[in-house]
Amino acid sequence: MDDLRLNYKIWLETSGHVGVLGDKKCELLRAIDETGSLNDAMKKLGLTYRKTWDNLKKIESELGFPLIKPTRGGAEGGNTVLTLEGRIIIAAFAKFHAEYDSIIQNGFESILEDLKQKIR
């Protein structure tokens, strides 16, 4: 039991249990925000364009607002920035993890300790 570790993900889903946005897609939003480019974010995370673009459009459709704002071409080439709503979502996920990861980890360690005492 000493090798057991807690691993979990959080995500938003519809009332019909359809996943909309979770930690991995939030990681994509953070990468877009950091790089200023959808392509650079995808390269950084090893994602493919078509699937990533489709996922972003699906998320935006489910949420009812855009998360990214792409611009085309120009002398510097195009870029992609997050909308205010996209930044708010990143902040909400970061706040959740900052406030609750340690609580969840402590709860897991407590349960694991109880199991160790009872199974010995």
N, C-alpha and C positions, 0 to 999 in steps of 0.2 A: 504493500500500500504506500510505501514511501515514494514510489515513482509516480503516483497519481498527481496530476495538476489540473487546475480548473481552466477551461477554455469555453468562452461563450461569445455570442454575437447578439447585438440588438438590431431590430429593424422595425419600420413602420409598415403596417399592412392594412388592407381594407377590411370592412366588416365581413366580407366574404373570404377572408384569409388569403388574399392575394398580396404577396410581398411588393412593396413600393420602393422603399429606400432603407438601406442598412449601412452597417459599418464599411463594407467594401465600396459601395457606391459613394459614400461620404468621403472615403479616401480618394476617390477619383475627383470629386469636387475640390478637395484640398489641393490635389496636384495641379488641377487647372488654375486654381487661385495662385499657387506658388510659381507656376511656369508662365502663366498668361497665354497658354496655348493648349488646345485640346490635343493636338498631335503630340506635343512634347509630354503631356500628362500620360497619354496612352503608351508612349514609348517607355516612359519611366516605370509604368506599372505592367508592361508586357501585354497590353490589350489590343484587340483588333478594332479597326475603325467602324465597320458596319454594325457590329454587335453593340459597341459602346454608344454610337449615335442613336441606335434604336432604343437602347435602355434609357438614355437621357430623355428622349422624346416621350417614352412611356411614363417615366417618373413625372415629367412636367404635366402630362395629360392627367394623370391620377391626382396630382396635387392641385392642378388648376392654375398654375403660374409658372413662368419660365425660371430656370435656375442659372442658365448661361446666356451670354450675349456674344455671339460670334460676329466678327467683322472681317470683310474680305479684302485681300490684296493690298494695293498701295506700294509705295517704295520699300517699306519695311516688311511687307507681307502681312497676312492676316493675323488676328489674334482672337482669343476667347477670354472673356472676363465673366466672373460670376455676377449675377444680379444681387440686389440687396437681400432678397429672399434666400438665395443660395448661400450667402454669407451667414445669414441668421441660422440656417439649418446646420451648417458646419459648427457654429458656435454652440448650438443646442446639443449636438452630439458630443462635442468636447466637454461641455459643462456636465453632461450626464456622466461621462467617464471619469472626469476629475472628482466628482462628488460621490459616485457610487462604486467604482471599481474596487476600492479598498474595503468597502463594506461587504461587497459580494465575496471578495477573497477571504475576508475574516470569517464570514459565515461558512464558506466551504471548509476552511481549516478547522472550524469548530465541529462541523459534521464529521469530517475525516477523523478527528481525534476521538469523537464518540464511537465511531465505527471500530477504530483500533482497540479501544478499551473493551468493547463488547465481543470482538471476534478473537481476541488473543486466546 
